[in-house]
Amino acid sequence: MEHDHNQTSASTKKISNYVNLIVIIVVVISFASIVVAAYLYAINPNDLAPVAAYSIIGLVALAMSLFTFYQSRRQTTDMKIEIPKVMTTIQCTVKTCDVKTVREFQRGDYVYKELDVPCQKCSGKQMITAIYKEVKEKEKTYNV
């Protein structure tokens, strides 16, 4: 079970790292746009149209990237990816025996696999009859 938690946090960190990389690239581009605006203003202070355009682009990109960074930090802490539990059903192959057990899936399980462990009730052979994922019922909501 600890493995599932580590896998979940690793995938969350991977998503977070990609978002951070994109935010850093946009921040660098927005600072470059602001620097270009300052350079254009230094060259020709009378022509304010390109200065305003580069300044607005830089500031909007900077604001959007900082907002995205804030939202990604907030959402990745709330993000929880649940890996469904896979179950294996084992039944005794003796027709008169009704022993049926359910356990967590193990690597190598497949349907109709005969197991080396004898039945606890009649000592007959046991076989895997079903493999399925456990589905949790969603909470019911009532409209009032």
HELIX and SHEET records of a PDB file:
HELIX    1   1 GLU A    2  ILE A   43  1                                  42    
HELIX    2   2 LEU A   48  ASP A   78  1                                  31    
SHEET    1   A 4 LYS A 100  GLU A 104  0                                        
SHEET    2   A 4 VAL A  86  CYS A  92 -1                                        
SHEET    3   A 4 GLN A 126  LYS A 133 -1                                        
SHEET    4   A 4 GLU A 114  LEU A 115 -1                                        
END                                                                             
